[in-house]
Amino acid sequence: MQKFSPYSVMRLYAGYGDQTIDGVTTPITDFYGTITGIISTHLQFSLTGGYSQVASAYGGGAGYHRSYVGANLTIPF
């Protein structure tokens, strides 16, 4: 966790392991990061991004890959 100011925080997560399907073992990975903070007393933000990879359900090996990004603005009550 890294604080940029009293009002924003960055968090990074990573995971690694193995998945076995039909006797074939394949490495899997997951990386995820987020930055959250306060712009003003009436506006908060969140930026998210990541990458995931899991084994294929058909004979092992690399299968599903996913990259994603997102942004949110929130008005707290």
Backbone as a printed PyTorch tensor [residue, N CA C, xyz], in Angstrom:
tensor([[[  0.8540,  -1.1670,   0.0000],
         [  0.0000,   0.0000,   0.0000],
         [  0.9000,   1.2300,   0.0000]],

        [[  0.5780,   2.1940,  -0.8510],
         [  1.3330,   3.4340,  -0.9440],
         [  0.3810,   4.6090,  -0.8080]],

        [[  0.6670,   5.5210,   0.1170],
         [ -0.1470,   6.7250,   0.2680],
         [  0.5140,   7.8650,  -0.4960]],

        [[ -0.2350,   8.5010,  -1.3930],
         [  0.2680,   9.6400,  -2.1370],
         [  0.0380,  10.9370,  -1.3690]],

        [[ -1.0140,  10.9770,  -0.6220],
         [ -1.3700,  12.1350,   0.1830],
         [ -2.2950,  11.6180,   1.2780]],

        [[ -2.7150,  12.4710,   2.1970],
         [ -3.6760,  11.9870,   3.1900],
         [ -5.0110,  11.5640,   2.5740]],

        [[ -5.2000,  11.8610,   1.2880],
         [ -6.5090,  11.6450,   0.6630],
         [ -6.5250,  10.5720,  -0.4190]],

        [[ -5.3810,   9.9510,  -0.7610],
         [ -5.3880,   8.9170,  -1.7940],
         [ -4.4590,   7.7710,  -1.4130]],

        [[ -4.8200,   6.5580,  -1.8860],
         [ -4.0830,   5.3340,  -1.5550],
         [ -3.9850,   4.4550,  -2.8000]],

        [[ -2.8060,   3.8400,  -3.0280],
         [ -2.6340,   2.8660,  -4.1080],
         [ -2.3790,   1.4940,  -3.4840]],

        [[ -3.0820,   0.4760,  -3.9900],
         [ -2.8950,  -0.9000,  -3.5200],
         [ -2.6200,  -1.7910,  -4.7290]],

        [[ -1.6270,  -2.6610,  -4.6030],
         [ -1.2840,  -3.6090,  -5.6560],
         [ -1.3400,  -5.0200,  -5.0790]],

        [[ -1.9260,  -5.9420,  -5.8370],
         [ -2.0650,  -7.3250,  -5.4160],
         [ -1.5560,  -8.2240,  -6.5430]],

        [[ -0.9530,  -9.3590,  -6.1920],
         [ -0.4990, -10.3210,  -7.1870],
         [ -0.6920, -11.7230,  -6.6280]],

        [[ -1.0780, -12.6340,  -7.5020],
         [ -1.2410, -14.0200,  -7.1050],
         [ -0.7100, -14.9380,  -8.1920]],

        [[ -0.1490, -16.0670,  -7.7770],
         [  0.4100, -17.0270,  -8.7200],
         [  0.1670, -18.4300,  -8.1710]],

        [[ -0.1110, -19.3580,  -9.0500],
         [ -0.3290, -20.7300,  -8.6100],
         [ -0.4140, -21.6680,  -9.7930]],

        [[ -0.8470, -22.8930,  -9.5440],
         [ -1.0190, -23.9080, -10.5800],
         [ -2.4470, -24.4040, -10.5650]],

        [[ -2.9270, -24.7650, -11.7480],
         [ -4.2620, -25.3300, -11.8940],
         [ -4.1410, -26.5880, -12.7470]],

        [[ -4.7320, -27.6830, -12.3030],
         [ -4.6520, -28.9510, -13.0320],
         [ -6.0260, -29.3070, -13.5800]],

        [[ -6.0680, -29.5240, -14.8940],
         [ -7.3000, -29.9280, -15.5700],
         [ -6.9630, -31.1040, -16.4710]],

        [[ -7.6870, -32.1960, -16.3340],
         [ -7.4680, -33.4170, -17.1280],
         [ -6.0120, -33.8760, -17.0610]],

        [[ -5.3840, -33.7740, -15.8800],
         [ -4.0240, -34.2550, -15.6950],
         [ -2.9290, -33.3270, -16.1860]],

        [[ -3.2880, -32.1800, -16.7460],
         [ -2.2940, -31.2230, -17.2280],
         [ -2.2730, -30.0350, -16.2770]],

        [[ -1.0860, -29.7130, -15.7550],
         [ -0.9330, -28.6000, -14.8190],
         [ -0.4270, -27.3710, -15.5580]],

        [[ -1.0730, -26.2490, -15.3200],
         [ -0.7520, -24.9850, -15.9760],
         [ -0.6280, -23.8860, -14.9350]],

        [[  0.3730, -23.0030, -15.0830],
         [  0.4680, -21.8780, -14.1490],
         [ -0.6680, -20.8770, -14.3860]],

        [[ -1.1560, -20.2830, -13.3130],
         [ -2.1750, -19.2420, -13.4120],
         [ -1.6610, -17.9960, -12.7040]],

        [[ -2.0960, -16.8430, -13.1350],
         [ -1.6390, -15.5800, -12.5570],
         [ -2.8080, -14.6250, -12.3800]],

        [[ -2.6360, -13.6990, -11.4680],
         [ -3.6290, -12.6530, -11.2470],
         [ -2.9090, -11.4220, -10.6980]],

        [[ -3.0450, -10.3080, -11.3890],
         [ -2.4700,  -9.0320, -10.9510],
         [ -3.5930,  -8.0130, -10.8920]],

        [[ -3.6120,  -7.1780,  -9.8770],
         [ -4.7150,  -6.2610,  -9.6490],
         [ -4.1760,  -5.0230,  -8.9450]],

        [[ -4.6170,  -3.8680,  -9.3510],
         [ -4.2110,  -2.6380,  -8.6900],
         [ -5.3610,  -1.6570,  -8.6250]],

        [[ -5.3460,  -0.8250,  -7.6070],
         [ -6.3900,   0.1810,  -7.4680],
         [ -5.8190,   1.4370,  -6.8200]],

        [[ -6.3110,   2.5620,  -7.2510],
         [ -6.0040,   3.8500,  -6.6330],
         [ -7.3340,   4.4700,  -6.2260]],

        [[ -7.4730,   4.8140,  -4.9660],
         [ -8.6900,   5.4550,  -4.4780],
         [ -8.3160,   6.7400,  -3.7640]],

        [[ -9.2220,   7.6860,  -3.7940],
         [ -8.9380,   8.9400,  -3.1190],
         [-10.1260,   9.8740,  -3.0830]],

        [[ -9.8850,  11.0130,  -2.4920],
         [-10.9080,  12.0470,  -2.3390],
         [-10.4580,  13.2660,  -3.1330]],

        [[-11.3250,  13.7270,  -4.0290],
         [-11.0370,  14.9330,  -4.8090],
         [-11.4580,  16.1620,  -4.0260]],

        [[-12.6330,  16.0880,  -3.4420],
         [-13.1340,  17.1720,  -2.5960],
         [-14.0530,  16.5430,  -1.5430]],

        [[-14.6280,  17.3570,  -0.6970],
         [-15.5390,  16.8160,   0.3180],
         [-16.7900,  16.2110,  -0.3070]],

        [[-17.0470,  16.4930,  -1.5750],
         [-18.2580,  16.0010,  -2.2390],
         [-17.9810,  15.0550,  -3.4020]],

        [[-16.7030,  14.6050,  -3.5740],
         [-16.3900,  13.7540,  -4.7220],
         [-15.2120,  12.8160,  -4.3900]],

        [[-15.4280,  11.5040,  -4.6050],
         [-14.3990,  10.4950,  -4.4160],
         [-14.1540,   9.7920,  -5.7440]],

        [[-12.9360,   9.2280,  -5.9360],
         [-12.6410,   8.5180,  -7.1760],
         [-11.9930,   7.1700,  -6.8790]],

        [[-12.0840,   6.2720,  -7.8620],
         [-11.4310,   4.9730,  -7.7960],
         [-11.0310,   4.5590,  -9.2070]],

        [[ -9.7580,   4.1900,  -9.3930],
         [ -9.2460,   3.6770, -10.6630],
         [ -8.7720,   2.2510, -10.4130]],

        [[ -9.1630,   1.3210, -11.2860],
         [ -8.8640,  -0.0870, -11.0970],
         [ -8.3360,  -0.6780, -12.3940]],

        [[ -7.3800,  -1.6000, -12.2900],
         [ -6.8810,  -2.3030, -13.4630],
         [ -6.2930,  -3.6400, -13.0590]],

        [[ -6.2600,  -4.5770, -14.0020],
         [ -5.7070,  -5.8770, -13.6740],
         [ -5.5990,  -6.8020, -14.8680]],

        [[ -5.0240,  -7.9710, -14.5970],
         [ -4.8450,  -9.0160, -15.6040],
         [ -4.9870, -10.3660, -14.9140]],

        [[ -5.7050, -11.2940, -15.5300],
         [ -5.8770, -12.6510, -14.9920],
         [ -5.6760, -13.6590, -16.1100]],

        [[ -5.1430, -14.8210, -15.7430],
         [ -4.9910, -15.9300, -16.6810],
         [ -5.2710, -17.2220, -15.9380]],

        [[ -6.1330, -18.0630, -16.4980],
         [ -6.4360, -19.3790, -15.9160],
         [ -6.2430, -20.4500, -16.9860]],

        [[ -6.2350, -21.7020, -16.5620],
         [ -6.0180, -22.8190, -17.4810],
         [ -7.2410, -23.0540, -18.3700]],

        [[ -6.9850, -23.6510, -19.5080],
         [ -8.0590, -24.0160, -20.4200],
         [ -8.7930, -25.2410, -19.9020]],

        [[-10.0880, -25.2610, -20.0540],
         [-10.8920, -26.4100, -19.6410],
         [-10.7740, -27.5560, -20.6430]],

        [[-10.1160, -27.3200, -21.7790],
         [-10.0180, -28.3250, -22.8460],
         [ -8.5640, -28.7250, -23.0420]],

        [[ -8.0690, -29.6320, -22.2190],
         [ -6.7400, -30.2020, -22.4280],
         [ -5.6100, -29.4670, -21.7390]],

        [[ -5.9050, -28.5600, -20.8200],
         [ -4.8460, -27.8410, -20.1140],
         [ -4.2430, -26.7430, -20.9700]],

        [[ -3.1640, -26.1940, -20.5030],
         [ -2.5320, -25.0740, -21.2080],
         [ -3.2340, -23.7810, -20.8700]],

        [[ -2.6520, -22.6890, -21.3430],
         [ -3.2450, -21.3760, -21.0800],
         [ -4.6080, -21.2900, -21.7390]],

        [[ -5.5450, -20.7400, -21.0220],
         [ -6.9080, -20.6560, -21.5460],
         [ -7.4250, -19.2400, -21.5250]],

        [[ -8.1600, -18.9370, -20.5050],
         [ -8.8580, -17.6690, -20.3900],
         [ -7.9150, -16.5600, -19.9280]],

        [[ -7.8520, -15.4690, -20.6710],
         [ -7.0830, -14.2850, -20.3090],
         [ -8.0530, -13.1230, -20.1480]],

        [[ -7.7980, -12.2660, -19.1910],
         [ -8.6830, -11.1170, -18.9830],
         [ -7.8470,  -9.9190, -18.5570]],

        [[ -7.9490,  -8.8260, -19.2800],
         [ -7.3700,  -7.5460, -18.8830],
         [ -8.5230,  -6.5790, -18.6770]],

        [[ -8.4270,  -5.7360, -17.6700],
         [ -9.5410,  -4.8390, -17.4080],
         [ -9.0580,  -3.5430, -16.7670]],

        [[ -9.8180,  -2.4970, -17.0100],
         [ -9.6090,  -1.1950, -16.3790],
         [-10.9790,  -0.6320, -16.0450]],

        [[-11.0310,   0.2110, -15.0430],
         [-12.2930,   0.8270, -14.6620],
         [-12.0590,   2.1020, -13.8860]],

        [[-13.0210,   2.9600, -13.9190],
         [-12.9600,   4.2140, -13.1770],
         [-14.3340,   4.5130, -12.6020]],

        [[-14.3480,   5.0320, -11.3790],
         [-15.5990,   5.3990, -10.7170],
         [-15.4480,   6.7470, -10.0560]],

        [[-16.4830,   7.5310, -10.1480],
         [-16.6090,   8.7680,  -9.3630],
         [-17.8180,   8.6000,  -8.4510]],

        [[-17.6650,   8.9410,  -7.1970],
         [-18.7220,   8.7460,  -6.1990],
         [-19.0100,  10.0410,  -5.4860]],

        [[-20.2790,  10.3290,  -5.3060],
         [-20.7050,  11.4780,  -4.5060],
         [-21.2040,  10.9400,  -3.1710]],

        [[-20.3910,  11.0870,  -2.0980],
         [-20.8190,  10.5500,  -0.7960],
         [-21.9440,  11.3720,  -0.1760]],

        [[-22.8100,  10.6800,   0.5450],
         [-23.9230,  11.3650,   1.2320],
         [-23.6120,  11.5160,   2.6810]]])
